[in-house]
Amino acid sequence: MGKIKKILVPLDGSKNSLKALDTAIFLAKDSDADITALHIIRFPIQFSNKIKKQHKKLAEKIMTLASRTAKKSKVSLTPIIRFDGYVGDQIVKYAHLHKFDLIVIGSRGPNPIAEMFLGSVANYVLNKSKIPVLLVK
C-alpha cells in the first residue's frame, strides 16, 4: 500500500462512527490526506415525506459536526449524503468508484440488535471491499 491520500469515513452518527472520524483525522494529519465523510440514507417506499425530511435533517447534522471536527484539526473533509440502497454495498461501491486508499469505519452502528457482535454494515464492508479497511472500536 502506498501513501494514503484519500480516506473514506462512513458516518451514521453513532459513537463508533465518530471515533472512526477521529481516527481518520489523526491519519489524515499525519499523511496530509483528504477525508470524505459518507452518510447513506435508506428510505423504504412506505416512509412518509415527513420521516424522509427528518432523516435528511439528521444526516445534515452529522455532516456539520464532522466538518467542524475536521476544520478544528485543519484537515480537509468533504461531506457526502447519498440516498437509497443497502448501506454496506453503497459504501463499497462509492469507495471503489472514487478510488479511495483507505476506509475507516466504526465497528458498530446505532442499531445494537442488528449488529450483535460486529456491525452488519462494518462486516459487509470488511469482507467485500478490495480497499484496505480500518475497523475502529
DSSP file with accessible surface (Angstrom, degrees, kcal/mol):
  #  RESIDUE AA STRUCTURE BP1 BP2  ACC     N-H-->O    O-->H-N    N-H-->O    O-->H-N    TCO  KAPPA ALPHA  PHI   PSI    X-CA   Y-CA   Z-CA
    1    1 A M              0   0  152      0, 0.0     3,-0.1     0, 0.0   100,-0.0   0.000 360.0 360.0 360.0 131.6    0.0    0.0    0.0
    2    2 A G        -     0   0   64      1,-0.2     2,-0.1    99,-0.0     3,-0.0   0.030 360.0 -43.4 -81.8-163.6    1.3    3.4   -1.0
    3    3 A K        -     0   0  141      1,-0.1     2,-0.6     2,-0.0    -1,-0.2  -0.376  61.9-116.1 -67.0 139.4    0.9    6.7    0.8
    4    4 A I        +     0   0   30      1,-0.2     3,-0.1    -3,-0.1    -1,-0.1  -0.669  50.0 150.7 -81.1 119.9   -2.6    7.4    2.0
    5    5 A K        +     0   0   85     -2,-0.6    29,-2.9     1,-0.3     2,-0.4   0.599  63.3  43.8-119.3 -26.6   -4.1   10.4    0.2
    6    6 A K  E     -a   34   0A  75     27,-0.2    95,-2.3    93,-0.1    96,-1.3  -0.972  63.0-176.1-130.6 120.0   -7.9    9.7    0.2
    7    7 A I  E     -ab  35 102A   0     27,-2.8    29,-2.8    -2,-0.4     2,-0.5  -0.949  10.7-155.5-117.4 131.4   -9.7    8.4    3.2
    8    8 A L  E     -ab  36 103A   0     94,-2.7    96,-2.8    -2,-0.4    29,-0.2  -0.905   9.6-174.0-105.1 129.2  -13.4    7.4    3.2
    9    9 A V  E     -a   37   0A   0     27,-2.9    29,-2.2    -2,-0.5     2,-0.4  -0.935  13.8-150.3-124.2 105.8  -15.3    7.6    6.6
   10   10 A P  E     -a   38   0A  11      0, 0.0    96,-0.4     0, 0.0     2,-0.4  -0.619  19.9-164.0 -71.9 129.5  -18.8    6.3    6.6
   11   11 A L        +     0   0    5     27,-2.9    29,-0.3    -2,-0.4    52,-0.1  -0.972  30.4 162.5-121.7 133.4  -20.8    8.2    9.3
   12   12 A D        -     0   0   56     -2,-0.4    -1,-0.1     2,-0.2     3,-0.1   0.289  63.1-104.3-124.0   3.3  -24.1    7.2   10.9
   13   13 A G  S    S+     0   0   34      1,-0.3    -2,-0.0    49,-0.1    96,-0.0   0.331  77.0 134.2  90.5  -7.8  -23.9    9.4   14.0
   14   14 A S  S  > S-     0   0   14      1,-0.1     4,-2.0    92,-0.0    -1,-0.3  -0.282  71.0-109.6 -71.9 162.0  -23.1    6.6   16.3
   15   15 A K  H  > S+     0   0  162      1,-0.2     4,-1.9     2,-0.2     5,-0.2   0.908 119.3  51.3 -58.1 -41.3  -20.3    6.8   18.9
   16   16 A N  H  > S+     0   0   29     92,-0.3     4,-2.0     1,-0.2    -1,-0.2   0.868 107.1  51.9 -67.7 -35.6  -18.2    4.3   17.0
   17   17 A S  H  > S+     0   0    3     91,-0.3     4,-2.0     2,-0.2    -1,-0.2   0.894 109.6  50.1 -69.6 -33.4  -18.6    6.2   13.7
   18   18 A L  H  X S+     0   0   47     -4,-2.0     4,-2.2     2,-0.2    -2,-0.2   0.861 108.6  52.3 -71.9 -32.0  -17.4    9.4   15.4
   19   19 A K  H  X S+     0   0   90     -4,-1.9     4,-2.3     2,-0.2    -1,-0.2   0.888 107.5  52.9 -65.1 -38.9  -14.4    7.5   16.8
   20   20 A A  H  X S+     0   0    0     -4,-2.0     4,-2.7     2,-0.2    -2,-0.2   0.902 107.1  52.0 -62.3 -40.0  -13.7    6.4   13.3
   21   21 A L  H  X S+     0   0    1     -4,-2.0     4,-2.6     2,-0.2    -2,-0.2   0.935 108.5  50.2 -61.2 -45.6  -13.8   10.1   12.2
   22   22 A D  H  X S+     0   0   93     -4,-2.2     4,-2.2     1,-0.2    -2,-0.2   0.907 111.8  48.5 -59.2 -41.2  -11.3   11.0   14.9
   23   23 A T  H  X S+     0   0   42     -4,-2.3     4,-2.5     2,-0.2    -1,-0.2   0.918 110.7  50.3 -65.1 -43.4   -9.0    8.2   13.8
   24   24 A A  H  X S+     0   0    0     -4,-2.7     4,-2.9     1,-0.2    -2,-0.2   0.903 109.6  51.3 -62.4 -39.9   -9.3    9.3   10.1
   25   25 A I  H  X S+     0   0    8     -4,-2.6     4,-2.6     2,-0.2     5,-0.2   0.927 109.3  50.6 -63.0 -44.2   -8.5   12.9   11.1
   26   26 A F  H  X S+     0   0  144     -4,-2.2     4,-1.7     1,-0.2    -2,-0.2   0.939 114.3  43.9 -58.3 -46.7   -5.4   11.6   13.0
   27   27 A L  H  X S+     0   0   41     -4,-2.5     4,-1.9     1,-0.2    -2,-0.2   0.897 112.4  52.8 -66.6 -39.5   -4.3    9.6   10.0
   28   28 A A  H  X>S+     0   0    2     -4,-2.9     4,-1.4     1,-0.2     5,-1.4   0.900 107.7  50.8 -65.1 -40.3   -5.0   12.5    7.6
   29   29 A K  H  <5S+     0   0  129     -4,-2.6     3,-0.2     1,-0.2    -1,-0.2   0.911 112.1  47.9 -62.8 -40.3   -3.0   15.0    9.6
   30   30 A D  H  <5S+     0   0  136     -4,-1.7    -1,-0.2    -5,-0.2    -2,-0.2   0.829 125.3  28.1 -70.3 -32.1    0.0   12.6    9.6
   31   31 A S  H  <5S-     0   0   17     -4,-1.9    -1,-0.2    -5,-0.1    -2,-0.2   0.327 102.6-119.0-113.5   4.5   -0.2   11.8    5.8
   32   32 A D  T  <5 +     0   0  124     -4,-1.4    -3,-0.2    -3,-0.2     2,-0.2   0.889  60.2 159.7  57.7  41.5   -1.7   15.1    4.5
   33   33 A A      < -     0   0    4     -5,-1.4    43,-0.4    -6,-0.2     2,-0.4  -0.524  40.6-121.8 -92.8 160.7   -4.7   13.1    3.2
   34   34 A D  E     -a    6   0A  84    -29,-2.9   -27,-2.8    -2,-0.2     2,-0.4  -0.826  23.7-145.0 -99.6 143.9   -8.2   14.3    2.3
   35   35 A I  E     -ac   7  77A   0     41,-2.6    43,-2.4    -2,-0.4     2,-0.5  -0.886   8.8-163.3-110.8 138.9  -11.2   12.8    4.1
   36   36 A T  E     -ac   8  78A  17    -29,-2.8   -27,-2.9    -2,-0.4     2,-0.5  -0.992  10.7-153.9-116.0 123.5  -14.7   12.2    2.6
   37   37 A A  E     -ac   9  79A   0     41,-2.2    43,-2.9    -2,-0.5     2,-0.5  -0.877  14.5-163.8 -95.9 126.0  -17.4   11.6    5.1
   38   38 A L  E     -ac  10  80A   1    -29,-2.2   -27,-2.9    -2,-0.5     2,-0.4  -0.952  12.5-178.1-118.9 126.7  -20.2    9.5    3.6
   39   39 A H  E     - c   0  81A  22     41,-2.5    43,-2.7    -2,-0.5     2,-0.5  -0.993  11.0-158.0-122.8 127.2  -23.7    9.1    5.0
   40   40 A I  E     - c   0  82A  17     -2,-0.4     2,-0.6   -29,-0.3    43,-0.2  -0.905   1.2-160.8-105.7 126.8  -26.2    6.8    3.3
   41   41 A I  E     - c   0  83A   5     41,-3.0    43,-3.8    -2,-0.5     2,-0.6  -0.934   6.0-161.3-105.9 123.6  -29.9    7.3    3.9
   42   42 A R        -     0   0  146     -2,-0.6    41,-0.1    41,-0.2    44,-0.0  -0.924   5.4-168.8-108.3 119.9  -32.1    4.3    3.1
   43   43 A F        -     0   0   36     -2,-0.6    42,-0.1     4,-0.0     2,-0.1  -0.903  12.3-147.4-111.3 107.2  -35.7    5.1    2.6
   44   44 A P    >   -     0   0   46      0, 0.0     3,-2.0     0, 0.0    40,-0.0  -0.410  33.2-110.0 -62.2 151.1  -38.2    2.2    2.4
   45   45 A I  T 3  S+     0   0  164      1,-0.3    -2,-0.0    -2,-0.1     0, 0.0   0.843 114.4  61.1 -55.1 -34.7  -41.0    3.1    0.0
   46   46 A Q  T 3  S+     0   0  154      2,-0.0    -1,-0.3     0, 0.0     2,-0.1   0.561  76.1 114.4 -77.8  -3.5  -43.5    3.3    2.8
   47   47 A F    <   -     0   0   59     -3,-2.0     2,-0.1     1,-0.1    -4,-0.0  -0.435  66.2-126.7 -66.8 136.6  -41.7    6.2    4.6
   48   48 A S     >  -     0   0   57     -2,-0.1     4,-2.3     1,-0.1     5,-0.2  -0.335  21.9-109.0 -76.5 164.0  -43.7    9.4    4.6
   49   49 A N  H  > S+     0   0  119      1,-0.2     4,-2.5     2,-0.2     5,-0.2   0.852 119.7  58.4 -61.3 -33.5  -42.2   12.7    3.4
   50   50 A K  H  > S+     0   0  149      2,-0.2     4,-2.0     1,-0.2    -1,-0.2   0.932 107.7  44.8 -62.7 -46.1  -42.1   13.9    7.0
   51   51 A I  H  > S+     0   0   60      2,-0.2     4,-2.4     1,-0.2    -2,-0.2   0.910 111.6  53.3 -66.3 -40.1  -39.9   10.9    8.0
   52   52 A K  H  X S+     0   0   67     -4,-2.3     4,-2.4     1,-0.2    -2,-0.2   0.919 108.7  49.6 -60.3 -42.5  -37.7   11.4    5.0
   53   53 A K  H  X S+     0   0  156     -4,-2.5     4,-2.6     1,-0.2    -1,-0.2   0.887 109.2  52.4 -63.8 -39.1  -37.2   15.1    5.9
   54   54 A Q  H  X S+     0   0  110     -4,-2.0     4,-2.3     2,-0.2    -2,-0.2   0.919 110.5  47.5 -63.2 -43.1  -36.3   14.1    9.5
   55   55 A H  H  X S+     0   0   74     -4,-2.4     4,-2.4     2,-0.2    -2,-0.2   0.899 112.3  49.3 -64.9 -41.1  -33.7   11.6    8.2
   56   56 A K  H  X S+     0   0   90     -4,-2.4     4,-2.4     2,-0.2    -2,-0.2   0.919 110.6  50.4 -64.7 -41.2  -32.2   14.2    5.8
   57   57 A K  H  X S+     0   0  144     -4,-2.6     4,-2.1     2,-0.2    -2,-0.2   0.912 110.8  49.1 -63.2 -42.5  -32.0   16.7    8.6
   58   58 A L  H  X S+     0   0   92     -4,-2.3     4,-2.4     2,-0.2    -1,-0.2   0.926 110.0  51.6 -62.6 -43.6  -30.2   14.2   10.9
   59   59 A A  H  X S+     0   0    0     -4,-2.4     4,-2.4     1,-0.2    -2,-0.2   0.915 109.1  50.4 -60.0 -41.7  -27.8   13.4    8.1
   60   60 A E  H  X S+     0   0   82     -4,-2.4     4,-2.3     1,-0.2    -1,-0.2   0.892 109.1  51.7 -65.4 -37.2  -27.0   17.1    7.7
   61   61 A K  H  X S+     0   0  147     -4,-2.1     4,-2.4     2,-0.2    -2,-0.2   0.920 109.7  49.7 -63.0 -44.0  -26.4   17.5   11.4
   62   62 A I  H  X S+     0   0   12     -4,-2.4     4,-2.4     1,-0.2    -2,-0.2   0.927 112.7  46.8 -61.3 -44.2  -24.0   14.6   11.4
   63   63 A M  H  X S+     0   0    8     -4,-2.4     4,-2.6     2,-0.2    -1,-0.2   0.867 109.7  53.1 -69.8 -34.2  -22.1   16.1    8.4
   64   64 A T  H  X S+     0   0   64     -4,-2.3     4,-2.5     2,-0.2    -1,-0.2   0.935 110.6  47.8 -64.3 -45.0  -22.0   19.5   10.0
   65   65 A L  H  X S+     0   0   82     -4,-2.4     4,-2.5     2,-0.2    -2,-0.2   0.929 112.6  49.1 -59.5 -45.1  -20.5   18.0   13.1
   66   66 A A  H  X S+     0   0    0     -4,-2.4     4,-2.5     1,-0.2     5,-0.2   0.921 111.0  49.6 -62.4 -43.8  -17.9   16.1   11.0
   67   67 A S  H  X S+     0   0   41     -4,-2.6     4,-2.5     1,-0.2    -1,-0.2   0.916 112.2  47.5 -62.8 -43.4  -17.0   19.2    9.0
   68   68 A R  H  X S+     0   0  160     -4,-2.5     4,-2.2     2,-0.2    -1,-0.2   0.906 111.2  51.3 -64.2 -42.2  -16.5   21.2   12.2
   69   69 A T  H  X S+     0   0   32     -4,-2.5     4,-1.0     1,-0.2    -2,-0.2   0.923 113.4  44.2 -61.9 -45.0  -14.4   18.5   13.8
   70   70 A A  H ><>S+     0   0    0     -4,-2.5     5,-2.3     1,-0.2     3,-0.5   0.909 110.9  54.3 -66.4 -41.0  -12.1   18.2   10.8
   71   71 A K  H ><5S+     0   0  165     -4,-2.5     3,-1.7     1,-0.3    -2,-0.2   0.893 103.0  56.4 -62.1 -40.1  -11.8   22.0   10.4
   72   72 A K  H 3<5S+     0   0  174     -4,-2.2    -1,-0.3     1,-0.3    -2,-0.2   0.833 111.3  44.4 -58.5 -33.4  -10.7   22.3   14.1
   73   73 A S  T <<5S-     0   0   36     -4,-1.0    -1,-0.3    -3,-0.5    -2,-0.2   0.311 115.7-117.6 -92.9   4.6   -7.9   19.9   13.2
   74   74 A K  T < 5 +     0   0  191     -3,-1.7     2,-0.4     1,-0.2    -3,-0.2   0.903  67.3 141.1  58.8  44.7   -7.1   21.7    9.9
   75   75 A V      < -     0   0   15     -5,-2.3     2,-0.4    -6,-0.1    -1,-0.2  -0.952  55.9-116.1-118.3 138.5   -8.0   18.6    7.9
   76   76 A S        +     0   0   60    -43,-0.4   -41,-2.6    -2,-0.4     2,-0.4  -0.590  38.1 177.1 -74.6 126.9   -9.9   18.7    4.5
   77   77 A L  E     -c   35   0A  26     -2,-0.4   -41,-0.2   -43,-0.2    -6,-0.0  -0.997  17.5-163.1-135.6 130.5  -13.3   17.0    4.7
   78   78 A T  E     -c   36   0A  67    -43,-2.4   -41,-2.2    -2,-0.4     2,-0.4  -0.958  16.5-146.0-109.7 117.1  -15.9   16.7    2.0
   79   79 A P  E     -c   37   0A  57      0, 0.0     2,-0.4     0, 0.0   -41,-0.2  -0.709  17.3-174.9 -85.8 133.4  -19.4   15.6    3.3
   80   80 A I  E     -c   38   0A  42    -43,-2.9   -41,-2.5    -2,-0.4     2,-0.5  -0.996   9.1-168.8-128.6 129.2  -21.5   13.4    1.0
   81   81 A I  E     -c   39   0A  50     -2,-0.4     2,-0.3   -43,-0.2   -41,-0.2  -0.978  12.6-177.2-116.1 125.3  -25.0   12.4    1.6
   82   82 A R  E     -c   40   0A  86    -43,-2.7   -41,-3.0    -2,-0.5     2,-0.4  -0.887  14.8-135.3-121.4 157.3  -26.4    9.6   -0.6
   83   83 A F  E     -c   41   0A  97     -2,-0.3   -41,-0.2   -43,-0.2   -43,-0.0  -0.900  52.0  -3.5-118.9 139.8  -29.9    8.1   -0.8
   84   84 A D  S    S+     0   0   94    -43,-3.8   -42,-0.1    -2,-0.4   -43,-0.1   0.311  73.0  82.9  76.4 164.3  -31.1    4.6   -1.1
   85   85 A G  S    S-     0   0   21    -42,-0.1     2,-0.3   -45,-0.1    -1,-0.2  -0.036  89.9 -49.6  90.1 163.7  -29.5    1.2   -1.5
   86   86 A Y     >  -     0   0   87      1,-0.1     4,-2.6   -44,-0.0     5,-0.2  -0.567  54.5-133.4 -69.7 129.5  -28.1   -1.2    1.1
   87   87 A V  H  > S+     0   0   40     -2,-0.3     4,-2.4     1,-0.2     5,-0.2   0.908 101.0  48.0 -56.8 -49.6  -25.7    0.9    3.2
   88   88 A G  H  > S+     0   0    0      1,-0.2     4,-2.3     2,-0.2    -1,-0.2   0.927 113.5  47.7 -59.4 -44.8  -22.7   -1.5    3.1
   89   89 A D  H  > S+     0   0   39      1,-0.2     4,-2.7     2,-0.2    -1,-0.2   0.910 110.9  51.3 -63.5 -41.6  -23.0   -2.0   -0.6
   90   90 A Q  H  X S+     0   0   33     -4,-2.6     4,-2.5     2,-0.2    -1,-0.2   0.890 109.2  51.2 -64.3 -38.4  -23.2    1.7   -1.2
   91   91 A I  H  X S+     0   0    3     -4,-2.4     4,-2.6    -5,-0.2    -2,-0.2   0.949 112.6  45.1 -62.4 -49.5  -20.1    2.3    0.9
   92   92 A V  H  X S+     0   0   10     -4,-2.3     4,-2.4     1,-0.2     5,-0.2   0.937 114.8  47.7 -62.6 -45.9  -18.0   -0.3   -1.0
   93   93 A K  H  X S+     0   0  116     -4,-2.7     4,-2.8     1,-0.2     5,-0.2   0.922 113.1  48.2 -61.4 -44.7  -19.2    0.9   -4.4
   94   94 A Y  H  X S+     0   0   23     -4,-2.5     4,-2.2    -5,-0.2    -1,-0.2   0.923 111.3  50.5 -62.9 -43.7  -18.5    4.6   -3.6
   95   95 A A  H  <>S+     0   0    0     -4,-2.6     5,-2.1    -5,-0.2    -2,-0.2   0.911 115.4  42.0 -61.9 -43.6  -15.0    3.7   -2.3
   96   96 A H  H ><5S+     0   0   62     -4,-2.4     3,-1.1     3,-0.2    -2,-0.2   0.927 113.1  52.4 -71.5 -42.9  -14.1    1.8   -5.4
   97   97 A L  H 3<5S+     0   0  123     -4,-2.8    -2,-0.2     1,-0.3    -1,-0.2   0.885 116.6  39.1 -60.3 -39.3  -15.6    4.2   -7.8
   98   98 A H  T 3<5S-     0   0   69     -4,-2.2    -1,-0.3    -5,-0.2    -2,-0.2   0.279 108.9-124.0 -98.9   9.1  -13.8    7.2   -6.3
   99   99 A K  T < 5 -     0   0  157     -3,-1.1    -3,-0.2    -4,-0.2     2,-0.1   0.890  37.0-173.6  53.6  55.6  -10.5    5.2   -5.7
  100  100 A F      < -     0   0   11     -5,-2.1   -93,-0.2     1,-0.1    -1,-0.1  -0.454  23.7-146.0 -75.1 153.5  -10.0    5.7   -2.0
  101  101 A D  S    S+     0   0   53    -95,-2.3     2,-0.3     1,-0.3   -94,-0.2   0.703  79.4  11.6 -89.4 -24.8   -6.8    4.5   -0.4
  102  102 A L  E     -b    7   0A  13    -96,-1.3   -94,-2.7    29,-0.1     2,-0.5  -0.986  56.9-148.6-156.4 142.2   -8.5    3.6    2.9
  103  103 A I  E     -bd   8 133A   0     29,-2.2    31,-3.3    -2,-0.3     2,-0.6  -0.972  14.0-165.6-111.3 125.5  -11.9    3.1    4.5
  104  104 A V  E     + d   0 134A   0    -96,-2.8     2,-0.4    -2,-0.5    31,-0.2  -0.961  20.3 170.5-112.1 115.6  -12.1    4.0    8.2
  105  105 A I  E     - d   0 135A   9     29,-2.5    31,-2.8    -2,-0.6     2,-0.1  -0.959  35.0-113.5-133.5 142.9  -15.3    2.6    9.7
  106  106 A G  E     - d   0 136A   8    -96,-0.4    31,-0.2    -2,-0.4   -89,-0.1  -0.439  26.3-127.6 -69.6 148.0  -16.8    2.2   13.2
  107  107 A S  S    S+     0   0    7     29,-2.7    12,-2.7     1,-0.1     2,-0.3   0.758  89.6  25.0 -71.9 -24.3  -17.2   -1.4   14.3
  108  108 A R        -     0   0   99     28,-0.3   -92,-0.3    10,-0.2   -91,-0.3  -0.999  68.6-149.9-141.9 146.0  -20.9   -0.9   15.2
  109  109 A G        -     0   0   17     -2,-0.3   -94,-0.1     2,-0.2   -93,-0.1  -0.067  47.8 -74.7 -96.2-159.4  -23.6    1.5   14.2
  110  110 A P  S    S+     0   0   89      0, 0.0    -1,-0.0     0, 0.0    -2,-0.0   0.532 110.4  77.5 -80.2  -5.2  -26.6    2.8   16.0
  111  111 A N     >  +     0   0   79      1,-0.2     4,-0.9     2,-0.1     3,-0.2  -0.788  53.1 179.4-111.2  93.1  -28.7   -0.4   15.9
  112  112 A P  T  4 S+     0   0   90      0, 0.0    -1,-0.2     0, 0.0     3,-0.1   0.795  79.2  57.4 -65.4 -26.0  -27.4   -2.9   18.6
  113  113 A I  T >4 S+     0   0  140      1,-0.2     3,-0.6     2,-0.1    -2,-0.1   0.936 109.6  43.1 -70.9 -42.9  -29.9   -5.6   17.7
  114  114 A A  T 34 S+     0   0   54      1,-0.2    -1,-0.2    -3,-0.2     6,-0.2   0.651 119.9  45.4 -75.3 -12.7  -28.9   -5.8   14.1
  115  115 A E  T 3<  +     0   0   15     -4,-0.9    -1,-0.2     1,-0.1     4,-0.2  -0.406  66.4 161.0-131.6  57.0  -25.3   -5.7   15.0
  116  116 A M  S <  S-     0   0  126     -3,-0.6    -1,-0.1     2,-0.1     3,-0.1   0.860  80.0  -4.7 -49.9 -51.9  -24.8   -8.1   17.9
  117  117 A F  S    S+     0   0  176      1,-0.5     2,-0.5   -10,-0.0    -1,-0.1   0.795 140.4  12.3-112.6 -62.3  -21.0   -8.6   17.7
  118  118 A L  S    S-     0   0   57    -10,-0.0    -1,-0.5     3,-0.0   -10,-0.2  -0.986  96.3 -98.2-118.2 130.0  -19.6   -6.9   14.6
  119  119 A G     >  -     0   0    1    -12,-2.7     4,-3.1    -2,-0.5     5,-0.2  -0.113  24.7-129.7 -49.5 140.5  -21.9   -4.4   12.9
  120  120 A S  H  > S+     0   0   47      2,-0.2     4,-2.0     1,-0.2    -1,-0.1   0.886 109.3  45.9 -62.7 -37.6  -23.6   -5.8    9.9
  121  121 A V  H  > S+     0   0   29      2,-0.2     4,-2.7     1,-0.2     5,-0.2   0.949 114.6  46.7 -68.9 -48.1  -22.5   -2.9    7.7
  122  122 A A  H  > S+     0   0    3      1,-0.2     4,-2.9     2,-0.2    -2,-0.2   0.915 112.6  51.1 -60.1 -41.3  -18.9   -2.9    9.0
  123  123 A N  H  X S+     0   0   71     -4,-3.1     4,-2.1     2,-0.2    -1,-0.2   0.916 110.4  48.9 -62.2 -43.8  -18.8   -6.7    8.5
  124  124 A Y  H  X S+     0   0   63     -4,-2.0     4,-2.4    -5,-0.2     5,-0.3   0.949 113.6  45.8 -60.4 -49.8  -20.1   -6.3    4.9
  125  125 A V  H  X S+     0   0    0     -4,-2.7     4,-2.2     1,-0.2    -2,-0.2   0.927 111.7  52.4 -61.3 -44.6  -17.5   -3.6    4.1
  126  126 A L  H  < S+     0   0   72     -4,-2.9    -1,-0.2    -5,-0.2    -2,-0.2   0.889 117.7  37.3 -59.2 -39.6  -14.7   -5.5    5.7
  127  127 A N  H  < S+     0   0  110     -4,-2.1    -1,-0.2    -5,-0.2    -2,-0.2   0.755 123.1  38.8 -87.3 -25.4  -15.5   -8.6    3.6
  128  128 A K  H  < S+     0   0  120     -4,-2.4     2,-0.2    -5,-0.2    -3,-0.2   0.696  90.9  95.8-100.8 -21.6  -16.4   -7.0    0.3
  129  129 A S     <  -     0   0   19     -4,-2.2     4,-0.1    -5,-0.3   -36,-0.0  -0.500  48.9-165.7 -77.1 138.4  -14.0   -4.2   -0.1
  130  130 A K  S    S+     0   0  187     -2,-0.2    -1,-0.1   -38,-0.1    -4,-0.0   0.484  74.5  85.2 -91.9  -7.5  -10.8   -4.6   -2.1
  131  131 A I  S    S-     0   0   20      1,-0.1   -29,-0.1   -39,-0.1   -30,-0.1  -0.731  99.4 -92.9 -90.0 142.4   -9.6   -1.3   -0.5
  132  132 A P        -     0   0   60      0, 0.0   -29,-2.2     0, 0.0     2,-0.4  -0.252  42.5-153.5 -56.0 141.1   -7.9   -1.6    2.9
  133  133 A V  E     -d  103   0A  32    -31,-0.2     2,-0.6    -4,-0.1   -29,-0.2  -0.980   9.2-158.1-122.5 129.4  -10.4   -1.2    5.8
  134  134 A L  E     -d  104   0A  67    -31,-3.3   -29,-2.5    -2,-0.4     2,-0.5  -0.947  14.0-153.4-106.0 117.6   -9.5    0.1    9.3
  135  135 A L  E     -d  105   0A  56     -2,-0.6     2,-0.5   -31,-0.2   -29,-0.2  -0.821   8.2-157.5 -95.4 124.7  -12.1   -1.0   11.8
  136  136 A V  E      d  106   0A  16    -31,-2.8   -29,-2.7    -2,-0.5   -28,-0.3  -0.904 360.0 360.0-110.1 128.8  -12.4    1.3   14.8
  137  137 A K              0   0  178     -2,-0.5   -31,-0.0   -31,-0.2    -2,-0.0  -0.719 360.0 360.0-100.9 360.0  -13.9    0.1   18.2
